[in-house]
């Protein structure tokens, strides 16, 4: 199973950790990146978190200067991404700059420096028509600008760097940042009825679980023990649901801890909730390869959701008690 950040797992040996040098995380302030940084530091790694405008992965000169001046890293983890799926349809240039050109620049610098790269990608590289869990070898067929930009980013990494690992994930949520879980909680406190699409299926993924996956892989990559199988992997929450089912689970679990205004969650088809970008109807990923190669298997999404909601409750409770509120 994936080791959660709260698990009392054996820490990475500090002496061994210090020998591996720095891990650089791009996108460290995001919902996922911040979890990965926390997990790496808890494990004993020396972590660098460059941010814009000091270091911009879309700017070749900026990135080159960072690699030249900084202490050589031992591993790069790229969580930086343009994730506004609907806006990507009208801001295509921005989406491709971050999701395609940025990873291409990173891969070039990693190749020159002899540094491996872990790059985070998405289920949106698929068209959603498979009807079975997507495997890593299945052909891509993105149906929107966001998915195309992420797919071309993957291809840019593959074509430039042998020592790379692309990890595709789906339906990310966490206690940090904006996401579906926090939106549903807010709406459930404000409205008596919610209408949620029920014809898009996927695997909700807690950022804490994915961060634990990345940390475990980083440990194995840098341990020098055994041969690393570079390439593309899938990681998402265990089990399948649709957005309406996910929303109902969020409300049901949250209602055990607080009173909510919402009384009914009505399923609707995607056609009743039009968006600028079309979403894949089927975003289920097969995670068998990552379990086989690294011994990592995702927890059931319901179990992870319960953990995240408890974490969020504690955060909100601390915030309510803080001075000035």
Order of alpha helices (4+ residues) and beta strands (2+ residues): alpha-beta-alpha-beta-alpha-beta-alpha-alpha-beta-alpha-beta-beta-alpha-beta-beta-beta-alpha-beta-beta-alpha-beta-beta-alpha-alpha
